[in-house]
């Protein structure tokens, strides 16, 4: 965790500069895609997420290192080919984890925060969940463990794989020719974040778009069908903590309120958005029916409040940077 914190010391200022650069570029081109409060909400979510990771506030039911030690058929060295294999296996695992998060009610809570922004920009890429405390998907790395890919290789590849998903969260890059057939591009990912009926739950791959093409979840960005961003049940808040747990709280209330014992159990594993019929009728939740005609969440805020939010965010980033840089020595006795 200490090593990851030091990596973040380098990555965080780079990401922040790129987010602000996109804001400036959009303003310069007359196509600003970054709203201030939305950006601060996204950056705040990113800070809480990485802090949780650095502190190790999660439980892995089955560790990759355990898998390698117990089921490896081969033992291979950490060559460049090993890193390539590890990257491919990790990307395959990411596709299925992502797909299940979009399809299963209880798993949607771990991903909803990333889709909650009604904009699409680089700041949105940093809007990540803090609600995932238990990792149950290590079994998807079994192919790498069987091949004997060392745990240290996965430890190096994992953050690189995550950071490589940052750049394509933008509306300022169009289609990219032949690369559209190989990797996930901004065009592909605009489709993924859209709530248009044509685009919903498509393009789930992280790096290589061929997973979507092979498993039937690919959708090209259609000329004339402009992506509309967000989620169909808007969160209507900038508060990252509320966004992270809003869906889970709704599931808990629905499970408690329904009179059907069957529904109390199956609500957690039904398709995303499913609610018991009796609860849905008695306790309706606002939902976007026409994606082309709805008001984005945009409460009025004074210039002073905007400025104060930035003061708080910058102070938080400075404190977190100090913490990440000194995590190894904090709390030690001299």
QUICORHU-V616437 format. One record per run of one state. SS is the DSSP state (@ for helix, = for strand, . for the rest). FROM is the first residue (numbers start at 1). TO is the last residue. If there is no record, write none. Layout:
SS_FROM_TO + SS_FROM_TO
This chain:
._1_1 + @_2_29 + ._30_35 + @_36_55 + ._56_58 + =_59_60 + ._61_63 + @_64_71 + ._72_79 + @_80_103 + =_104_104 + @_105_108 + ._109_111 + @_112_115 + ._116_121 + @_122_125 + ._126_133 + =_134_135 + ._136_137 + @_138_147 + ._148_150 + @_151_163 + ._164_176 + @_177_181 + ._182_182 + =_183_183 + ._184_185 + @_186_193 + =_194_194 + ._195_207 + =_208_208 + ._209_209 + @_210_215 + ._216_228 + =_229_229 + ._230_239 + @_240_257 + ._258_260 + @_261_266 + ._267_270 + =_271_271 + ._272_276 + @_277_282 + ._283_302 + @_303_326 + ._327_334
